[in-house]
């Protein structure tokens, strides 16, 4: 997870590409699912062990990394955001990212 988040760049010249953004969101969803208030991961794309009720140890520094990565995903220059804004579901996609960020940020306090 750290590798995914550390590769999520920010800024006008280094906006996150779609795939790293998707990977960062997926990793953040796994982290959020392990924290108080987080929704369980139920996607068919999730690792089998999580779907079977398994757990992941979330080191103390991981929530802050996840929050920073999610913030980078929704910057104005983000390709991920641009692609979702072109669809009818853009608002829903951003709402999911914001909900993940809320859960993770609350746990990181």
GIJOVEN-V400597 format. One record per backbone hydrogen bond with DSSP energy under -0.5 kcal/mol. CO is the residue of the C=O (numbers start at 1). NH is the residue of the N-H. Records with the same first field share a line. If there is no record, write none. Layout:
CO=NH ; NH
This chain:
1=5
2=6
3=7
5=8
7=9
12=15
16=79 ; 80
17=21
18=22
19=23
20=24
21=25
22=26
23=27
24=28
25=29
26=30
27=31
28=32
29=33
30=34
31=34
32=35
35=38
40=42
43=46
47=50 ; 51
48=52
49=54
50=53
57=59
59=62 ; 63
61=65
62=66
63=67
64=68
65=69
66=70
67=71
68=72
69=73
70=74
72=75
73=81
75=78
78=82
79=83
80=84
81=85
82=86
84=87
87=90
89=93
90=94
91=95
92=96
93=97
94=98
95=99
96=100
97=101
98=102
99=103
100=104
101=105
102=106
103=107
104=108
106=109
